[in-house]
Amino acid sequence: METLPAFGVQLMRLAELRGVDVNSMACRAAVPEPVITSVLDGGEPDPSLLRRLAPVLGLHASDVFVIAGQRVPDDLAPLDAAAAGDPGSLSWSLTHLPRAVPELHQFVRSLPHQRRPQGPSTPTPPYQKYPNNAGGLVVRLLHNRNLSWLGAAKYLYGLGRRDVLSASTIGAIGHGRKPLTSDLLAGFASFLDISSRDLSALTGIDLTGNRPPAHPDAAEAAELIWNARRLTAGQLQQVRSRAHAIRHERADELRPQLRCHCPGSPGDDPSQRGAHAVSCARRATGHPPAESQTCSNASRVTTNGLQSSSGSSRLACPRPPYRSASCPGPYRRTGPRSYTSTCRTGQPSSSTSKYQTECPQASNSSPRDSSQRRR
């Protein structure tokens, strides 16, 4: 992938788009003109200069640090490191719920400002260190909005109206293993809260021409995503809960397959109430619903530590039941390299072997007996 030019070149491109010359830029930033000239000539910008340039360019100050390839200062970074990736859990609501974007945006803005958590800053994970190319710049801008690879993929599909991409594909774009096409860049622009002209100038990718339209509420959703940077993980949970409530309040406006089926919603099936409550609780916390099967054994296991509304655990069988001639089983996995079974005698047995499970009835069997089958 082609390496991006130095920050001085990027700065000049952005200034030209705004019709601002060097003298005007220096006056608006309240710095001597030689300071601007030295940066345009390839010098390293001072952090204080980057802060002053942000209002001149009409960009977020932290985005200017990202464009310059410098670390975002703690006071400009997202508030709560524990909330990293959480804004991606709102993608479904912002995409499908009618009139939800303005209401949720107002709710986000109404939440009180919290103090920044004390403690050392979180170091950048190795997989989030990208080369200086167009894809790396865009993905760093996404991370500056607290969006993970998965969250970016969700918004690219929902708000950008582009093809479904996996989280790893977003990472591949950032690391230069997958090209950043003009169509993908236009999709990212729909929720980055940065104009398409600026992104085109920064990346060198032409965005002219007819392209699929973005979501009608994409512009305000982009502002919501940006404003959500100042929220704590607990406050983002409140936003998700409000989005869940809207899904119930406006169920009549949703297609049947988009309605929530937790207790109290239209079409609630009492026989499935426990499973729906668990599924809904996981969605409200930003987790996908856990998949489970009904185990034919009498054993009941809890998935992800969640209980149904009736107080009983969900039925789950992580693996299909296995049977043998001497011990009909079925077996279920209970931990790493550990299996239990219930025989016709009703006596449970266990084994820590990776490949076999023994039964009291088959204790005298040969090692090749079918009760000791390989997994």
Secondary structure, DSSP 8 states (H G I E B T S, - for coil): --B---HHHHHHHHHHHTT--HHHHHHHHTS-HHHHHHHHTT----HHHHHHHHHHHTS-HHHHHHHTT----GGGS-S-GGGTTGGGGGHHHHHHSTTHHHHHHHHHHHS-------S------GGG---SBHHHHHHHHHHTTT--HHHHHHHHHHTS------HHHHHHHHTTSS---HHHHHHHHTTSSS-HHHHHHHHT----S------TTHHHHHHHHHHGGG--HHHHHHHHHHHHHHHHHTGGGS-GGGS--STTSTT--GGGHHHHHHHHHHHHTT---------SSS----STT-B-TTS-B----SS-----SS----EEEEETTEEEEE-TT--EEEE--SS----GGGTTS-TTSGGG---
